[in-house]
Each structure stands twice: as structure tokens, then as C-alpha cells.
């Protein structure tokens, strides 16, 4: 098949069939420093596109072969919102998807286009990438096509968050020396507090990048996660943690840590030493810590934290 790939198993999004809306070559309005695809001149329109009929035909076959998937994911060798028949395609997918959900992975830039904005509202799930708020840092990291204005992009993201009724995810990828400064993180924090995101994934470079740039360490990601407002649903989404050494936490330190930032079982496996993991298990058995589900992921959270939120509501 030319346009369909997978199933892809993802800890964050479940099992999905992918639809590549630019299977021939990279077509994108960004040329990100960290992109796993080769550098390419940015575009604002697709020059070669598969037809809706071709995609739906291939997808119908794939759904018969893989009936137990969770999502149908719209992506591309580049930016999927540049696909000119996106609204028609989503409508056709809705006719055959049954209990599957539609998801798009987009860099957010095309949200300034009213037609794209309205089209994405029809999807079950949307993941928006947003690496920076400052214009100079945005241009350095994402290398956008001429005319893309970060302030207008941010305004569009806020508006989309207010109107969208589906599951909204935000992704931020940190690049060493660029958007990992305390100033930029503070600006991102202010913006994120305005968004109604189900989950905010933060990560760093874990594949060979298009340009000679470096990611940050897992320890630095943990620090950044703890820097963000405690009410933000931050999730560390990175495989770069081999160099990080597990630490010892007392029961009180575990409670305090989880109160500031809920952790997934994967986080605990990396951050906690053996004795700390035993202490966490003990706290769970004593019902001082609970495990909650949030957007397909499990998180450890202090029971008192949950009780406070219930009281506020």
C-alpha cells in the first residue's frame, strides 16, 4: 500500500493505522532542526497528492486486516494539514471507521487558515506541536515557511482549544540551547495554562536529526516537568534516559514529588531505586497514593491531591 502503514503500537495513543498524506516525498511548511526526515525547502501547498479514493480504498482493506486498532492517524512525510482534500477525506473516513477514532499529528501552523481550523474540529483527537512562543526561537527551531507568524499561530491554538470538543494533546520537543531556557519555559507555561489539553507531552531529540543539534538529558526533562505549573497534565515522552541514575526517595519525598508532578509507571522505573519502588507500593496499598487513568496513560497521584480537586469541584 502507498498511503497506509502500521499498525503502530504507541504507549501514548494506543494501536493505530497511519495514513501518509505525502507518501512520495517530504512536503512541509516547517524544516525543523530536529526532523528525522532530510532537510527540504518549505512549501505552503502540496505539489503531489494521493486521491481520496485511493486512500479510502487502501484504508478499507487495512481495516479488514486489522480490526482491533484504536485510532486512524493522519500524518505525512511533512505536514498533513497541507493535504488539499482533508475535509473530504475525514468525512469519508467517518463513514467506514466504525468505533475507531481519528487522530491528526500537526505542527499547528495551518490553524490560522479558517478552512483547516474548521476541518480539524471534526476529528476525534488532535495533537498540536508547539515548540516555542518567542518569535526568534520559533524561527530557529522550526524554520517555518515565509509568512508564518508565531503570534498568530498561538492565537489560533488558543481559539482551537476553546472550540474543540475532542481530545486535545500538545507536544513540545526541547532542543539544547534554544527552547530549554527558563525564560522560554515560563512563556510556554503561561500559554499552556490557557489551553484545554488532555495531556501535554514533553520530549527531546531521540532520533538522528536533520541538522547538527542536540537534545537534552532525561534529568533535564524531569526538571522542566517540575518547573511547569502543577495543574498542567505534563507527561515526559522520551526514550532518552539511559544516563539517568535512579534516586532514593523517602515516603514523604514520594508524596511531595507526586503532589508536584504525577508520574507514570515508566517514570517511576527510571527515577526510583528499588527501595523507593517498594515504598511507593506500600503507599498504594495504604491508599495514600492512587493510580489514575489519563488519556490512555496511568499516573501515580497522592490521594490527598485527588480529594482536594474533588472539594474544589
VOLOVEX-61497 format. One line per 8 residues: their letters; for each residue x, y, z negated of C-alpha. Coordinates in steps of 0.05 Angstrom, whole numbers. Each point is the difference from the previous one (the first is absolute). Layout:
<torbas>
A = X Y Z  ...
</torbas>
This chain:
<torbas>
XXXXXXXX = 0 0 0  24 70 16  -35 41 -53  -17 -48 -58  51 -25 -50  -1 -37 -66  -31 -20 -46  45 43 -43
XXXXXXXX = 1 -14 -75  7 63 -42  0 6 -75  -33 68 6  -52 -12 54  -13 -75 1  1 -41 64  -11 38 64
XXXXXXXX = 0 -5 76  38 58 30  -19 38 63  58 35 34  -29 59 38  67 14 35  28 -69 16  44 20 58
XXXXXXXX = 46 51 -34  4 51 -56  -49 58 7  -1 45 -61  -9 72 -21  55 -10 -52  71 -25 7  12 -16 -73
XXXXXXXX = 71 -7 -26  -18 -65 -34  -41 -32 56  17 -73 13  -11 13 75  53 31 43  2 77 6  -47 27 53
XXXXXXXX = -24 66 27  -64 20 -35  -66 5 39  -69 27 -16  -37 -47 48  8 -73 19  25 -11 71  -14 -75 3
XXXXXXXX = -60 -31 -36  -33 -68 -3  -75 1 16  -54 -9 -53  -25 -61 38  69 -32 -1  8 12 -75  -70 -25 -18
XXXXXXXX = 9 -62 43  65 -18 -35  -27 18 -69  -61 -45 10  45 -59 15  45 16 -59  -59 5 -48  -23 -69 21
XXXXXXXX = 70 -28 -13  8 37 -66  -68 7 -34  26 10 -70  35 67 7  -17 61 -43  14 58 47  7 20 72
XXXXXXXX = 57 50 1  8 54 52  73 18 10  49 12 57  71 5 24  -8 72 -20  -63 35 -23  -67 -35 9
XXXXXXXX = -43 63 -3  31 20 68  -40 -56 32  -51 37 43  -57 -50 -8  4 -8 -75  -73 18 -15  -26 -49 52
XXXXXXXX = 47 -54 -24  -21 6 -73  -73 -4 20  14 -64 40  40 -30 -57  -58 14 -48  -45 -43 44  44 -63 -8
XXXXXXXX = 37 9 -66  -54 -32 -44  25 4 -72  70 25 18  20 72 -14  33 48 47  65 35 -21  44 51 36
XXXXXXXX = 72 17 -17  11 73 21  50 55 -11  -58 49 -13  20 52 52  -59 -11 47  -50 15 -56  5 73 22
XXXXXXXX = -38 -23 63  -75 2 -17  -14 -60 46  52 -43 -34  -22 24 -69  -72 -21 14  22 -66 31  41 -22 -60
XXXXXXXX = -60 13 -46  -31 -63 31  55 -46 -24  -5 -43 -63  72 16 -21  49 55 18  73 4 -20  30 69 9
XXXXXXXX = 75 11 -2  23 65 -31  75 7 -14  6 74 -16  -38 64 -12  55 51 14  6 18 73  76 -5 5
XXXXXXXX = 2 -69 -33  -59 -25 41  36 20 64  65 -33 -22  -31 -67 -20  -57 -9 48  27 39 60  -70 17 25
XXXXXXXX = -22 19 70  1 74 15  -59 37 -29  -15 -46 -58  -7 44 -62  7 -33 -68  -46 51 -34  -56 -16 49
XXXXXXXX = 14 -74 -7  -5 4 -76  -66 39 4  -27 -54 46  21 -55 -47  -36 35 -58  -63 9 41  2 -72 23
XXXXXXXX = 7 -24 -72  -61 40 -20  -44 -27 56  25 -72 8  -44 -53 -32  46 -60 11  64 -24 -33  55 53 5
XXXXXXXX = 73 -16 -9  59 47 1  72 -21 15  63 40 -15  69 -23 23  59 31 -36  65 16 36  62 16 -40
XXXXXXXX = 17 74 -3  -64 23 34  -67 -11 -33  26 -31 -65  14 67 -34  -39 21 -62  -27 61 38  -30 -41 57
XXXXXXXX = -27 -54 -47  -35 55 -40  -32 27 64  -21 -70 20  -29 -11 -70  -42 64 7  -28 -23 67  -13 -72 -22
XXXXXXXX = -42 24 -59  -48 31 52  -10 -65 37  -49 -56 -15  48 -57 15  -13 -71 -23  75 -13 -2  64 40 13
XXXXXXXX = 58 -43 24  70 27 -8  59 -34 32  66 10 35  40 -25 60  4 -76 0  10 -13 74  55 25 47
XXXXXXXX = -19 73 15  1 35 66  50 52 -26  58 -4 -50  -39 16 -64  -4 -35 -67  -56 -21 -45  0 8 -76
XXXXXXXX = 8 -54 -52  -56 -38 -34  19 33 -65  -9 68 32  -68 -21 26  -19 -20 -71  22 68 -25  -40 36 54
XXXXXXXX = -62 -43 -16  5 22 -72  8 73 22  -67 1 35  -63 17 -40  -23 -59 -42  -69 3 31  26 -14 71
XXXXXXXX = -6 -73 23  74 -8 17  26 -67 25  74 -13 14  -1 -35 68  72 -18 14  44 -61 8  62 40 -18
XXXXXXXX = 13 -22 -71  56 -51 2  48 48 -36  -48 17 -56  14 -32 -68  -58 -23 -44  -4 36 -67  -25 -17 -70
XXXXXXXX = -64 32 -24  -30 -4 -70  -76 -9 -5  -7 74 -15  43 18 60  -42 -46 44  -64 34 -22  30 69 11
XXXXXXXX = 28 -19 68  -66 -29 24  -38 60 -27  43 46 44  -1 -45 61  -38 -66 9  46 -55 27  -14 -58 47
XXXXXXXX = 25 -70 -16  54 11 53  23 63 -36  2 -38 -66  41 -55 31  52 51 22  0 48 -59  -9 -46 -61
XXXXXXXX = 50 -49 -28  -23 -69 -25  -16 22 -71  -38 60 24  -43 -43 45  -17 -44 -60  -19 62 -39  -45 22 57
XXXXXXXX = -34 -68 1  -11 6 -75  -31 69 8  -47 -27 54  -22 -58 -46  -12 50 -56  -41 41 48  43 61 -10
XXXXXXXX = 17 -2 74  -49 -19 56  9 -19 73  -43 40 48  -12 -6 75  12 62 43  -2 -4 76  20 -74 4
XXXXXXXX = 57 8 -51  3 -18 -73  25 50 -52  17 -5 -73  -31 56 -40  -8 14 -75  -70 -16 -26  -2 67 -35
XXXXXXXX = 12 34 67  -61 -35 30  -42 19 -61  20 73 6  -21 1 73  -67 -32 -18  -12 52 -53  14 56 49
X = -48 -28 50
</torbas>
